[in-house]
Amino acid sequence: MSEAILLVGGKGTRLRPLTVFTPKPLLRVAGVPFLTHQLARAAKAGVTRIVLATSYLAELFEQEYGDGSGLGLELVYVTEEAPLGTGGAIRNAAEHLTSAPGDPVLVFNGDILSGLDIAALRDGHKASGADVSLHLTRVDDPRAFGLVPTAPDGRVLAFLEKPQTPEQIITDQINAGCYVFTRSVIDTIPAGREVSVERETFPGLLASGGYLRGVADDSYWLDLGTPAAFVKGSADLVRGLIDSPALPGPVGDALVLSGAQVHELAVLSGGTVVCEGAVVEAGAEVDGSVVLPGAVVARGAHVHRSVVGRQASVGAGSAVREAVVGDGAEVGPYNELPAGLRIDCGVSLPAQAVRVSAPVMA
């Protein structure tokens, strides 16, 4: 397998305001754009050429990676002019593949952090003669996902909608968003219209007698589609709970990039990353959080499992807990941002504007 299609066209709506100016795959996770981790893992597995299926803020991808030579890859960029769904995006990108009909093609989503052994998935696909091999993961509560039951030999039996009753939960296996297609199968997806692989392509292949192979494992897997998951994924990479060839420093409790300023009396923990140009002042405590380029965490502030956006600031004595501060936003001194709160880009909060306890006496 030397070619892949990477689906990076989503708008990242669940992550707003982080994705107002930055597409989800380019958000910094453990110090580098999340997409860099995925590209590095694909290259390590032997992929040499990747077609990026872009849409939202499409021009930023080529600005970031150019021709891909910096990562040892050849990158090709394809932009959807209208939404095509997962299957339609794969079919659209396939016009730029060079693989032969019988060759394996890796297809993966741009928002999944996974410890999958990509090379093993490819090798098993080639040995099995499957039309498509799917990475499956097991979840404790599958009610929010479509289910993928398999036979003992791994053959996929069905694609089931989200279960509505306990009786409908017949497996804990779900689609993990990474596939190996035999190239000729991609070419059967209808071109020029919206197509879902989950609801149309895969069920259609099963109905026509196709061989779909499911590979379930217990490797790390996380959908980075929400702020809480985004923060967790970054912290897990920094702490070494999942490996990445692209991690820009040693694993540990914190990762401070070159050009960041962290006062010796500040405390960083829990897999925190402080990006270049960011400042963390004396007495500040930052735990399990992402401090993006140019951000400032002022003296005595507490930031817990949160994101502080580019050029944003958290004022002295403020507490930010499981919240998001958008790019360029200013959180004045002695605010208390509770879990789930999102401050939009460019918003300025006066001192003590948001509190869950009594105001600080002057």
Beta strands, then each sheet from edge to edge (+ up, - down):
strand 1: 3-8
strand 2: 28-29
strand 3: 32-33
strand 4: 49-54
strand 5: 74-79
strand 6: 104-109
strand 7: 112-114
strand 8: 132-138
strand 9: 173-182
strand 10: 212-217
strand 11: 221-223
strand 12: 254-256
strand 13: 261-262
strand 14: 267-269
strand 15: 272-274
strand 16: 279-280
strand 17: 285-287
strand 18: 290-291
strand 19: 296-297
strand 20: 302-304
strand 21: 307-308
strand 22: 313-314
strand 23: 319-321
strand 24: 324-325
strand 25: 330-331
strand 26: 336-337
strand 27: 342-343
strand 28: 348-349
sheet 1: 5+ 4+ 1+ 6+ 9- 8+ 10+
sheet 2: 2+ 3-
sheet 3: 7+ 11-
sheet 4: 12+ 15+ 18+ 21+ 24+ 27+
sheet 5: 13+ 16+ 19+ 22+ 25+ 28+
sheet 6: 14+ 17+ 20+ 23+ 26+
end
